[in-house]
Amino acid sequence: MVPLPRLVLAGLFALGLAACANAPAAPGPDLSPPPPRVDAKTQLEYGAPPRGPRY
């Protein structure tokens, strides 16, 4: 007869394996380029970009 703790651990392992097998795949890395940087001269020439709401 199998000892109870070993049976419980085997059940938990099986549950964990089933949960990982049914999990959706992780999304890939974001490969889009970062937004362009705005320097002080550009802000003076074209105006500063609009600020978002402050909560």
mmCIF file of the N, C-alpha and C atoms, coordinates in Angstrom:
data_MODEL
# 
_entry.id   MODEL 
# 
loop_
_atom_site.group_PDB 
_atom_site.id 
_atom_site.type_symbol 
_atom_site.label_atom_id 
_atom_site.label_alt_id 
_atom_site.label_comp_id 
_atom_site.label_asym_id 
_atom_site.label_entity_id 
_atom_site.label_seq_id 
_atom_site.pdbx_PDB_ins_code 
_atom_site.Cartn_x 
_atom_site.Cartn_y 
_atom_site.Cartn_z 
_atom_site.occupancy 
_atom_site.B_iso_or_equiv 
_atom_site.pdbx_formal_charge 
_atom_site.auth_seq_id 
_atom_site.auth_comp_id 
_atom_site.auth_asym_id 
_atom_site.auth_atom_id 
_atom_site.pdbx_PDB_model_num 
ATOM 1   N N  . MET A 1 1  ? 0.840  -1.192 0.000   1.00 0.00 ? 1  MET A N  1 
ATOM 2   C CA . MET A 1 1  ? 0.000  0.000  0.000   1.00 0.00 ? 1  MET A CA 1 
ATOM 3   C C  . MET A 1 1  ? 0.885  1.256  0.000   1.00 0.00 ? 1  MET A C  1 
ATOM 4   N N  . VAL A 1 2  ? 0.475  2.266  -0.770  1.00 0.00 ? 2  VAL A N  1 
ATOM 5   C CA . VAL A 1 2  ? 1.257  3.492  -0.906  1.00 0.00 ? 2  VAL A CA 1 
ATOM 6   C C  . VAL A 1 2  ? 0.969  4.400  0.281   1.00 0.00 ? 2  VAL A C  1 
ATOM 7   N N  . PRO A 1 3  ? 2.001  4.952  0.907   1.00 0.00 ? 3  PRO A N  1 
ATOM 8   C CA . PRO A 1 3  ? 1.773  5.879  2.022   1.00 0.00 ? 3  PRO A CA 1 
ATOM 9   C C  . PRO A 1 3  ? 0.992  7.111  1.566   1.00 0.00 ? 3  PRO A C  1 
ATOM 10  N N  . LEU A 1 4  ? 0.189  7.624  2.434   1.00 0.00 ? 4  LEU A N  1 
ATOM 11  C CA . LEU A 1 4  ? -0.690 8.754  2.116   1.00 0.00 ? 4  LEU A CA 1 
ATOM 12  C C  . LEU A 1 4  ? 0.072  10.009 1.672   1.00 0.00 ? 4  LEU A C  1 
ATOM 13  N N  . PRO A 1 5  ? 1.157  10.415 2.338   1.00 0.00 ? 5  PRO A N  1 
ATOM 14  C CA . PRO A 1 5  ? 1.861  11.631 1.881   1.00 0.00 ? 5  PRO A CA 1 
ATOM 15  C C  . PRO A 1 5  ? 2.393  11.497 0.448   1.00 0.00 ? 5  PRO A C  1 
ATOM 16  N N  . ARG A 1 6  ? 2.874  10.315 0.100   1.00 0.00 ? 6  ARG A N  1 
ATOM 17  C CA . ARG A 1 6  ? 3.391  10.124 -1.254  1.00 0.00 ? 6  ARG A CA 1 
ATOM 18  C C  . ARG A 1 6  ? 2.257  10.211 -2.276  1.00 0.00 ? 6  ARG A C  1 
ATOM 19  N N  . LEU A 1 7  ? 1.099  9.695  -1.925  1.00 0.00 ? 7  LEU A N  1 
ATOM 20  C CA . LEU A 1 7  ? -0.056 9.758  -2.806  1.00 0.00 ? 7  LEU A CA 1 
ATOM 21  C C  . LEU A 1 7  ? -0.535 11.204 -2.979  1.00 0.00 ? 7  LEU A C  1 
ATOM 22  N N  . VAL A 1 8  ? -0.519 11.957 -1.894  1.00 0.00 ? 8  VAL A N  1 
ATOM 23  C CA . VAL A 1 8  ? -0.927 13.367 -1.949  1.00 0.00 ? 8  VAL A CA 1 
ATOM 24  C C  . VAL A 1 8  ? 0.053  14.162 -2.821  1.00 0.00 ? 8  VAL A C  1 
ATOM 25  N N  . LEU A 1 9  ? 1.350  13.938 -2.644  1.00 0.00 ? 9  LEU A N  1 
ATOM 26  C CA . LEU A 1 9  ? 2.339  14.640 -3.456  1.00 0.00 ? 9  LEU A CA 1 
ATOM 27  C C  . LEU A 1 9  ? 2.205  14.282 -4.936  1.00 0.00 ? 9  LEU A C  1 
ATOM 28  N N  . ALA A 1 10 ? 1.921  13.042 -5.225  1.00 0.00 ? 10 ALA A N  1 
ATOM 29  C CA . ALA A 1 10 ? 1.733  12.629 -6.618  1.00 0.00 ? 10 ALA A CA 1 
ATOM 30  C C  . ALA A 1 10 ? 0.499  13.313 -7.212  1.00 0.00 ? 10 ALA A C  1 
ATOM 31  N N  . GLY A 1 11 ? -0.561 13.451 -6.426  1.00 0.00 ? 11 GLY A N  1 
ATOM 32  C CA . GLY A 1 11 ? -1.758 14.145 -6.893  1.00 0.00 ? 11 GLY A CA 1 
ATOM 33  C C  . GLY A 1 11 ? -1.502 15.620 -7.148  1.00 0.00 ? 11 GLY A C  1 
ATOM 34  N N  . LEU A 1 12 ? -0.761 16.269 -6.250  1.00 0.00 ? 12 LEU A N  1 
ATOM 35  C CA . LEU A 1 12 ? -0.428 17.683 -6.443  1.00 0.00 ? 12 LEU A CA 1 
ATOM 36  C C  . LEU A 1 12 ? 0.459  17.871 -7.672  1.00 0.00 ? 12 LEU A C  1 
ATOM 37  N N  . PHE A 1 13 ? 1.384  16.957 -7.866  1.00 0.00 ? 13 PHE A N  1 
ATOM 38  C CA . PHE A 1 13 ? 2.244  17.035 -9.049  1.00 0.00 ? 13 PHE A CA 1 
ATOM 39  C C  . PHE A 1 13 ? 1.422  16.889 -10.323 1.00 0.00 ? 13 PHE A C  1 
ATOM 40  N N  . ALA A 1 14 ? 0.476  15.968 -10.320 1.00 0.00 ? 14 ALA A N  1 
ATOM 41  C CA . ALA A 1 14 ? -0.368 15.762 -11.492 1.00 0.00 ? 14 ALA A CA 1 
ATOM 42  C C  . ALA A 1 14 ? -1.237 16.993 -11.758 1.00 0.00 ? 14 ALA A C  1 
ATOM 43  N N  . LEU A 1 15 ? -1.752 17.600 -10.704 1.00 0.00 ? 15 LEU A N  1 
ATOM 44  C CA . LEU A 1 15 ? -2.544 18.827 -10.872 1.00 0.00 ? 15 LEU A CA 1 
ATOM 45  C C  . LEU A 1 15 ? -1.689 19.961 -11.443 1.00 0.00 ? 15 LEU A C  1 
ATOM 46  N N  . GLY A 1 16 ? -0.487 20.122 -10.945 1.00 0.00 ? 16 GLY A N  1 
ATOM 47  C CA . GLY A 1 16 ? 0.399  21.167 -11.449 1.00 0.00 ? 16 GLY A CA 1 
ATOM 48  C C  . GLY A 1 16 ? 0.769  20.939 -12.903 1.00 0.00 ? 16 GLY A C  1 
ATOM 49  N N  . LEU A 1 17 ? 1.030  19.695 -13.253 1.00 0.00 ? 17 LEU A N  1 
ATOM 50  C CA . LEU A 1 17 ? 1.368  19.365 -14.636 1.00 0.00 ? 17 LEU A CA 1 
ATOM 51  C C  . LEU A 1 17 ? 0.190  19.633 -15.564 1.00 0.00 ? 17 LEU A C  1 
ATOM 52  N N  . ALA A 1 18 ? -1.012 19.306 -15.125 1.00 0.00 ? 18 ALA A N  1 
ATOM 53  C CA . ALA A 1 18 ? -2.199 19.558 -15.949 1.00 0.00 ? 18 ALA A CA 1 
ATOM 54  C C  . ALA A 1 18 ? -2.440 21.063 -16.103 1.00 0.00 ? 18 ALA A C  1 
ATOM 55  N N  . ALA A 1 19 ? -2.197 21.836 -15.048 1.00 0.00 ? 19 ALA A N  1 
ATOM 56  C CA . ALA A 1 19 ? -2.403 23.286 -15.121 1.00 0.00 ? 19 ALA A CA 1 
ATOM 57  C C  . ALA A 1 19 ? -1.400 23.920 -16.087 1.00 0.00 ? 19 ALA A C  1 
ATOM 58  N N  . CYS A 1 20 ? -0.166 23.464 -16.069 1.00 0.00 ? 20 CYS A N  1 
ATOM 59  C CA . CYS A 1 20 ? 0.841  24.022 -16.973 1.00 0.00 ? 20 CYS A CA 1 
ATOM 60  C C  . CYS A 1 20 ? 0.578  23.605 -18.418 1.00 0.00 ? 20 CYS A C  1 
ATOM 61  N N  . ALA A 1 21 ? 0.037  22.434 -18.613 1.00 0.00 ? 21 ALA A N  1 
ATOM 62  C CA . ALA A 1 21 ? -0.224 21.965 -19.969 1.00 0.00 ? 21 ALA A CA 1 
ATOM 63  C C  . ALA A 1 21 ? -1.372 22.742 -20.611 1.00 0.00 ? 21 ALA A C  1 
ATOM 64  N N  . ASN A 1 22 ? -2.305 23.242 -19.801 1.00 0.00 ? 22 ASN A N  1 
ATOM 65  C CA . ASN A 1 22 ? -3.466 23.962 -20.332 1.00 0.00 ? 22 ASN A CA 1 
ATOM 66  C C  . ASN A 1 22 ? -3.275 25.477 -20.343 1.00 0.00 ? 22 ASN A C  1 
ATOM 67  N N  . ALA A 1 23 ? -2.152 25.971 -19.845 1.00 0.00 ? 23 ALA A N  1 
ATOM 68  C CA . ALA A 1 23 ? -1.935 27.417 -19.777 1.00 0.00 ? 23 ALA A CA 1 
ATOM 69  C C  . ALA A 1 23 ? -1.653 27.971 -21.171 1.00 0.00 ? 23 ALA A C  1 
ATOM 70  N N  . PRO A 1 24 ? -2.140 29.185 -21.460 1.00 0.00 ? 24 PRO A N  1 
ATOM 71  C CA . PRO A 1 24 ? -1.846 29.789 -22.765 1.00 0.00 ? 24 PRO A CA 1 
ATOM 72  C C  . PRO A 1 24 ? -0.374 30.174 -22.851 1.00 0.00 ? 24 PRO A C  1 
ATOM 73  N N  . ALA A 1 25 ? 0.139  30.230 -24.047 1.00 0.00 ? 25 ALA A N  1 
ATOM 74  C CA . ALA A 1 25 ? 1.535  30.587 -24.250 1.00 0.00 ? 25 ALA A CA 1 
ATOM 75  C C  . ALA A 1 25 ? 1.750  32.066 -23.924 1.00 0.00 ? 25 ALA A C  1 
ATOM 76  N N  . ALA A 1 26 ? 2.929  32.386 -23.464 1.00 0.00 ? 26 ALA A N  1 
ATOM 77  C CA . ALA A 1 26 ? 3.263  33.770 -23.133 1.00 0.00 ? 26 ALA A CA 1 
ATOM 78  C C  . ALA A 1 26 ? 3.404  34.574 -24.424 1.00 0.00 ? 26 ALA A C  1 
ATOM 79  N N  . PRO A 1 27 ? 2.993  35.850 -24.408 1.00 0.00 ? 27 PRO A N  1 
ATOM 80  C CA . PRO A 1 27 ? 3.138  36.658 -25.627 1.00 0.00 ? 27 PRO A CA 1 
ATOM 81  C C  . PRO A 1 27 ? 4.611  36.912 -25.926 1.00 0.00 ? 27 PRO A C  1 
ATOM 82  N N  . GLY A 1 28 ? 4.912  37.121 -27.183 1.00 0.00 ? 28 GLY A N  1 
ATOM 83  C CA . GLY A 1 28 ? 6.284  37.391 -27.593 1.00 0.00 ? 28 GLY A CA 1 
ATOM 84  C C  . GLY A 1 28 ? 6.727  38.766 -27.154 1.00 0.00 ? 28 GLY A C  1 
ATOM 85  N N  . PRO A 1 29 ? 8.018  39.045 -27.272 1.00 0.00 ? 29 PRO A N  1 
ATOM 86  C CA . PRO A 1 29 ? 8.518  40.366 -26.862 1.00 0.00 ? 29 PRO A CA 1 
ATOM 87  C C  . PRO A 1 29 ? 8.030  41.461 -27.813 1.00 0.00 ? 29 PRO A C  1 
ATOM 88  N N  . ASP A 1 30 ? 7.885  42.656 -27.278 1.00 0.00 ? 30 ASP A N  1 
ATOM 89  C CA . ASP A 1 30 ? 7.456  43.812 -28.081 1.00 0.00 ? 30 ASP A CA 1 
ATOM 90  C C  . ASP A 1 30 ? 8.659  44.321 -28.870 1.00 0.00 ? 30 ASP A C  1 
ATOM 91  N N  . LEU A 1 31 ? 8.606  44.181 -30.191 1.00 0.00 ? 31 LEU A N  1 
ATOM 92  C CA . LEU A 1 31 ? 9.727  44.561 -31.036 1.00 0.00 ? 31 LEU A CA 1 
ATOM 93  C C  . LEU A 1 31 ? 9.538  45.910 -31.713 1.00 0.00 ? 31 LEU A C  1 
ATOM 94  N N  . SER A 1 32 ? 8.501  46.662 -31.321 1.00 0.00 ? 32 SER A N  1 
ATOM 95  C CA . SER A 1 32 ? 8.285  47.974 -31.923 1.00 0.00 ? 32 SER A CA 1 
ATOM 96  C C  . SER A 1 32 ? 9.346  48.950 -31.399 1.00 0.00 ? 32 SER A C  1 
ATOM 97  N N  . PRO A 1 33 ? 9.781  49.892 -32.226 1.00 0.00 ? 33 PRO A N  1 
ATOM 98  C CA . PRO A 1 33 ? 10.811 50.836 -31.782 1.00 0.00 ? 33 PRO A CA 1 
ATOM 99  C C  . PRO A 1 33 ? 10.248 51.788 -30.728 1.00 0.00 ? 33 PRO A C  1 
ATOM 100 N N  . PRO A 1 34 ? 11.100 52.296 -29.873 1.00 0.00 ? 34 PRO A N  1 
ATOM 101 C CA . PRO A 1 34 ? 10.621 53.244 -28.858 1.00 0.00 ? 34 PRO A CA 1 
ATOM 102 C C  . PRO A 1 34 ? 10.174 54.553 -29.517 1.00 0.00 ? 34 PRO A C  1 
ATOM 103 N N  . PRO A 1 35 ? 9.319  55.319 -28.862 1.00 0.00 ? 35 PRO A N  1 
ATOM 104 C CA . PRO A 1 35 ? 8.881  56.598 -29.450 1.00 0.00 ? 35 PRO A CA 1 
ATOM 105 C C  . PRO A 1 35 ? 10.071 57.556 -29.560 1.00 0.00 ? 35 PRO A C  1 
ATOM 106 N N  . PRO A 1 36 ? 10.035 58.461 -30.521 1.00 0.00 ? 36 PRO A N  1 
ATOM 107 C CA . PRO A 1 36 ? 11.170 59.387 -30.690 1.00 0.00 ? 36 PRO A CA 1 
ATOM 108 C C  . PRO A 1 36 ? 11.287 60.310 -29.484 1.00 0.00 ? 36 PRO A C  1 
ATOM 109 N N  . ARG A 1 37 ? 12.519 60.625 -29.159 1.00 0.00 ? 37 ARG A N  1 
ATOM 110 C CA . ARG A 1 37 ? 12.763 61.531 -28.032 1.00 0.00 ? 37 ARG A CA 1 
ATOM 111 C C  . ARG A 1 37 ? 12.547 62.973 -28.492 1.00 0.00 ? 37 ARG A C  1 
ATOM 112 N N  . VAL A 1 38 ? 12.047 63.779 -27.599 1.00 0.00 ? 38 VAL A N  1 
ATOM 113 C CA . VAL A 1 38 ? 11.807 65.190 -27.903 1.00 0.00 ? 38 VAL A CA 1 
ATOM 114 C C  . VAL A 1 38 ? 12.820 66.003 -27.109 1.00 0.00 ? 38 VAL A C  1 
ATOM 115 N N  . ASP A 1 39 ? 13.663 66.749 -27.810 1.00 0.00 ? 39 ASP A N  1 
ATOM 116 C CA . ASP A 1 39 ? 14.646 67.561 -27.101 1.00 0.00 ? 39 ASP A CA 1 
ATOM 117 C C  . ASP A 1 39 ? 14.079 68.970 -26.860 1.00 0.00 ? 39 ASP A C  1 
ATOM 118 N N  . ALA A 1 40 ? 14.824 69.801 -26.151 1.00 0.00 ? 40 ALA A N  1 
ATOM 119 C CA . ALA A 1 40 ? 14.333 71.133 -25.776 1.00 0.00 ? 40 ALA A CA 1 
ATOM 120 C C  . ALA A 1 40 ? 14.122 72.014 -27.003 1.00 0.00 ? 40 ALA A C  1 
ATOM 121 N N  . LYS A 1 41 ? 14.996 71.905 -28.004 1.00 0.00 ? 41 LYS A N  1 
ATOM 122 C CA . LYS A 1 41 ? 14.856 72.740 -29.192 1.00 0.00 ? 41 LYS A CA 1 
ATOM 123 C C  . LYS A 1 41 ? 13.562 72.403 -29.936 1.00 0.00 ? 41 LYS A C  1 
ATOM 124 N N  . THR A 1 42 ? 13.270 71.133 -30.065 1.00 0.00 ? 42 THR A N  1 
ATOM 125 C CA . THR A 1 42 ? 12.043 70.729 -30.742 1.00 0.00 ? 42 THR A CA 1 
ATOM 126 C C  . THR A 1 42 ? 10.823 71.247 -29.989 1.00 0.00 ? 42 THR A C  1 
ATOM 127 N N  . GLN A 1 43 ? 10.855 71.210 -28.675 1.00 0.00 ? 43 GLN A N  1 
ATOM 128 C CA . GLN A 1 43 ? 9.724  71.713 -27.901 1.00 0.00 ? 43 GLN A CA 1 
ATOM 129 C C  . GLN A 1 43 ? 9.556  73.210 -28.097 1.00 0.00 ? 43 GLN A C  1 
ATOM 130 N N  . LEU A 1 44 ? 10.662 73.936 -28.195 1.00 0.00 ? 44 LEU A N  1 
ATOM 131 C CA . LEU A 1 44 ? 10.559 75.385 -28.408 1.00 0.00 ? 44 LEU A CA 1 
ATOM 132 C C  . LEU A 1 44 ? 10.031 75.697 -29.803 1.00 0.00 ? 44 LEU A C  1 
ATOM 133 N N  . GLU A 1 45 ? 10.442 74.911 -30.811 1.00 0.00 ? 45 GLU A N  1 
ATOM 134 C CA . GLU A 1 45 ? 10.021 75.194 -32.180 1.00 0.00 ? 45 GLU A CA 1 
ATOM 135 C C  . GLU A 1 45 ? 8.582  74.784 -32.452 1.00 0.00 ? 45 GLU A C  1 
ATOM 136 N N  . TYR A 1 46 ? 8.202  73.630 -31.978 1.00 0.00 ? 46 TYR A N  1 
ATOM 137 C CA . TYR A 1 46 ? 6.897  73.067 -32.335 1.00 0.00 ? 46 TYR A CA 1 
ATOM 138 C C  . TYR A 1 46 ? 5.895  73.064 -31.184 1.00 0.00 ? 46 TYR A C  1 
ATOM 139 N N  . GLY A 1 47 ? 6.308  73.451 -30.008 1.00 0.00 ? 47 GLY A N  1 
ATOM 140 C CA . GLY A 1 47 ? 5.419  73.416 -28.854 1.00 0.00 ? 47 GLY A CA 1 
ATOM 141 C C  . GLY A 1 47 ? 5.509  72.056 -28.150 1.00 0.00 ? 47 GLY A C  1 
ATOM 142 N N  . ALA A 1 48 ? 5.286  72.074 -26.905 1.00 0.00 ? 48 ALA A N  1 
ATOM 143 C CA . ALA A 1 48 ? 5.370  70.843 -26.124 1.00 0.00 ? 48 ALA A CA 1 
ATOM 144 C C  . ALA A 1 48 ? 4.163  69.953 -26.450 1.00 0.00 ? 48 ALA A C  1 
ATOM 145 N N  . PRO A 1 49 ? 4.342  68.641 -26.420 1.00 0.00 ? 49 PRO A N  1 
ATOM 146 C CA . PRO A 1 49 ? 3.191  67.762 -26.669 1.00 0.00 ? 49 PRO A CA 1 
ATOM 147 C C  . PRO A 1 49 ? 2.153  67.949 -25.562 1.00 0.00 ? 49 PRO A C  1 
ATOM 148 N N  . PRO A 1 50 ? 0.895  67.698 -25.861 1.00 0.00 ? 50 PRO A N  1 
ATOM 149 C CA . PRO A 1 50 ? -0.146 67.893 -24.839 1.00 0.00 ? 50 PRO A CA 1 
ATOM 150 C C  . PRO A 1 50 ? 0.058  66.948 -23.662 1.00 0.00 ? 50 PRO A C  1 
ATOM 151 N N  . ARG A 1 51 ? -0.188 67.484 -22.496 1.00 0.00 ? 51 ARG A N  1 
ATOM 152 C CA . ARG A 1 51 ? -0.039 66.679 -21.285 1.00 0.00 ? 51 ARG A CA 1 
ATOM 153 C C  . ARG A 1 51 ? -1.317 65.909 -21.009 1.00 0.00 ? 51 ARG A C  1 
ATOM 154 N N  . GLY A 1 52 ? -1.151 64.758 -20.442 1.00 0.00 ? 52 GLY A N  1 
ATOM 155 C CA . GLY A 1 52 ? -2.299 63.953 -20.081 1.00 0.00 ? 52 GLY A CA 1 
ATOM 156 C C  . GLY A 1 52 ? -2.980 64.501 -18.847 1.00 0.00 ? 52 GLY A C  1 
ATOM 157 N N  . PRO A 1 53 ? -4.154 64.000 -18.548 1.00 0.00 ? 53 PRO A N  1 
ATOM 158 C CA . PRO A 1 53 ? -4.860 64.484 -17.354 1.00 0.00 ? 53 PRO A CA 1 
ATOM 159 C C  . PRO A 1 53 ? -4.127 64.081 -16.087 1.00 0.00 ? 53 PRO A C  1 
ATOM 160 N N  . ARG A 1 54 ? -4.170 64.938 -15.102 1.00 0.00 ? 54 ARG A N  1 
ATOM 161 C CA . ARG A 1 54 ? -3.549 64.644 -13.806 1.00 0.00 ? 54 ARG A CA 1 
ATOM 162 C C  . ARG A 1 54 ? -4.644 64.230 -12.842 1.00 0.00 ? 54 ARG A C  1 
ATOM 163 N N  . TYR A 1 55 ? -4.528 63.049 -12.350 1.00 0.00 ? 55 TYR A N  1 
ATOM 164 C CA . TYR A 1 55 ? -5.548 62.520 -11.432 1.00 0.00 ? 55 TYR A CA 1 
ATOM 165 C C  . TYR A 1 55 ? -5.106 62.637 -10.017 1.00 0.00 ? 55 TYR A C  1 
# 
